[in-house]
Amino acid sequence: MGKVKESMHTAPCMFCGQMVQFMAKDLLGEEEAQELAAMHCSCAEALEYKKEKNRKENALKNVSKLFGEDAGEGKRVNDEIVEILMAAVKEIYTGGLAKVTLNLRGGVKASISQNAKGEINVERIETRKQKLTE
């Protein structure tokens, strides 16, 4: 496949309406162009939006690192569980959920929550228990 052609675009920031120039792929939709303009704008709302979007993207990457494609050998869980965790990140990001904990097979727990600073924590808890009975 060839490289996607990029060109200079101008669009209003979706928060303050200021016209912003940025490089992006051709054939942008209007909503996508306004979001990209916001990602390049310096108004307070756009800066907060960028920060929140980065938090969400980092949390999604952390799910992948701890449970998904980027998890180490023997750490990866099935794709359906990863999808549930990704959906939980999105719901926490939008404010629909405060915390999600899943008890997985093999003594593994997955916990996703948002702290007071607004950061999204993704946690993998593994418990190993040994019991001998005579």
Summary of the structure (lengths in Angstrom):
residues: 134
radius of gyration: 20.0
end to end distance: 64.4
largest distance: 75.9
contacts: 343
relative contact order: 0.11
helix: 37%
strand: 25%
